[in-house]
Amino acid sequence: MKKARADIPRISDMSYPDFIAFMKQDNTPPGGDATLNYWIRNSNIKPHSYLLDLACSTGYSSRYCFEKVHCSAEGIDISKSSIEIAREKTIELKATTHLDFLVADACKLPFKDGVFTHILAGCNFAFIHDRNIALLESARTLSNQGILCSSNFFYRKLPPEDLLDSVSHSLGFKPGPHWDLNFWTDFFNSVELELIDEKNYDLHRFSDDDLYRSIRQYIFNTNNFTSLLPTELKEEILSHFLEIRRPLNIQRDYQGVSLQLWRKK
Ligand SMILES: C[S@@+](CC[C@H](N)C(=O)[O-])C[C@H]1O[C@@H](n2cnc3c(N)ncnc32)[C@H](O)[C@@H]1O
């Protein structure tokens, strides 16, 4: 096994959240900016809104909402390195008066009841092991008539078991083959939330060449941090990112994306 050098962390050993933070990646919800625009427009996020960016990774969603409508937000994630990057990017944006980020567990939110007008939930309940507890905590901290904005991958056809094993290796948890659209809808329906809007669509895999080209372009050119690293390190990042993304790309042939807005009753 390759030894870590003092100045370079062992990239191949990093967990998915830590790797995202290491690259200072703007981790977006499924559907990217189109999802965020859908949430802002259809759940009425305004300057006076107070959002919880739940399991926020490096905090892209709340920064985007701030830049679009000048609202306020708290972001939480269990990954310390992700929160450090979220804070760094907030300082760069000069948005510390409106955005704050904390290391916290979604199952034990450090907030009072009913404080948030909106909760942003992009691809996070899948990652949270005790997701039913986290959902109860979300409902507790949401104000009456407040809206939980979700964006989830779901299975539109049954994925093979060996693919799920590869996905588990990439992400650090194994998705259930039964996580279809009904599964996620029943999940959110299990607490005091009512579905007020929904938009679903299918995904399809990219060719291996296109996947390779887009990830290489991202690491070598688009990402302001990784593009300045030494070539050897960029190659190491590329290799780990491809190892993560290849199973996720194949999985797209079995997946759809579901955007849903859930209002607290
Ligand atoms: C795919 S990322 C979420 C991305 C982000 N919500 C977005 O829309 O771009 C999943 C995140 O869940 C976080 N996570 C997992 N379990 C958690 C928990 N119990 N409490 C808080 N965050 C958790 C991980 O650290 C990871 O950053």
The ligand as a Tripos MOL2 file, in Angstrom:
@<TRIPOS>MOLECULE
LIG
   27    29     1     0     0
SMALL
NO_CHARGES

@<TRIPOS>ATOM
      1 C1        -24.3950   13.5580   -0.3420 C.3       1 LIG1
      2 S1        -23.9200   14.5060    1.0180 S.3       1 LIG1
      3 C2        -25.2060   15.7220    1.1190 C.3       1 LIG1
      4 C3        -25.0450   16.8210    0.1740 C.3       1 LIG1
      5 C4        -25.8610   18.0630    0.4040 C.3       1 LIG1
      6 N1        -26.9770   17.8940    1.2890 N.3       1 LIG1
      7 C5        -26.3330   18.5610   -0.9330 C.2       1 LIG1
      8 O1        -27.5100   18.6490   -1.1790 O.co2     1 LIG1
      9 O2        -25.4770   18.8430   -1.7510 O.co2     1 LIG1
     10 C6        -24.3530   13.5550    2.4350 C.3       1 LIG1
     11 C7        -23.8110   14.1520    3.7400 C.3       1 LIG1
     12 O3        -24.4630   13.5230    4.8510 O.3       1 LIG1
     13 C8        -23.5810   13.6770    5.9430 C.3       1 LIG1
     14 N2        -24.0860   12.8650    7.0700 N.ar      1 LIG1
     15 C9        -24.1570   11.5130    7.1720 C.ar      1 LIG1
     16 N3        -24.7070   11.1640    8.3540 N.ar      1 LIG1
     17 C10       -24.9920   12.3190    9.0240 C.ar      1 LIG1
     18 C11       -25.5680   12.6230   10.2900 C.ar      1 LIG1
     19 N4        -25.9760   11.6490   11.1230 N.pl3     1 LIG1
     20 N5        -25.7200   13.9080   10.6430 N.ar      1 LIG1
     21 C12       -25.2860   14.9030    9.8250 C.ar      1 LIG1
     22 N6        -24.7280   14.6810    8.6050 N.ar      1 LIG1
     23 C13       -24.5860   13.4130    8.2080 C.ar      1 LIG1
     24 C14       -22.2510   13.2590    5.3450 C.3       1 LIG1
     25 O4        -21.1480   13.6790    6.1220 O.3       1 LIG1
     26 C15       -22.3260   13.9270    3.9600 C.3       1 LIG1
     27 O5        -21.6710   15.1780    3.9390 O.3       1 LIG1
@<TRIPOS>BOND
     1     1     2 1
     2     2     3 1
     3     2    10 1
     4     3     4 1
     5     4     5 1
     6     5     6 1
     7     5     7 1
     8     7     8 2
     9     7     9 1
    10    10    11 1
    11    11    12 1
    12    11    26 1
    13    12    13 1
    14    13    14 1
    15    13    24 1
    16    14    15 ar
    17    14    23 ar
    18    15    16 ar
    19    16    17 ar
    20    17    18 ar
    21    17    23 ar
    22    18    19 1
    23    18    20 ar
    24    20    21 ar
    25    21    22 ar
    26    22    23 ar
    27    24    25 1
    28    24    26 1
    29    26    27 1
@<TRIPOS>SUBSTRUCTURE
     1 LIG1         1 GROUP 0 **** ****
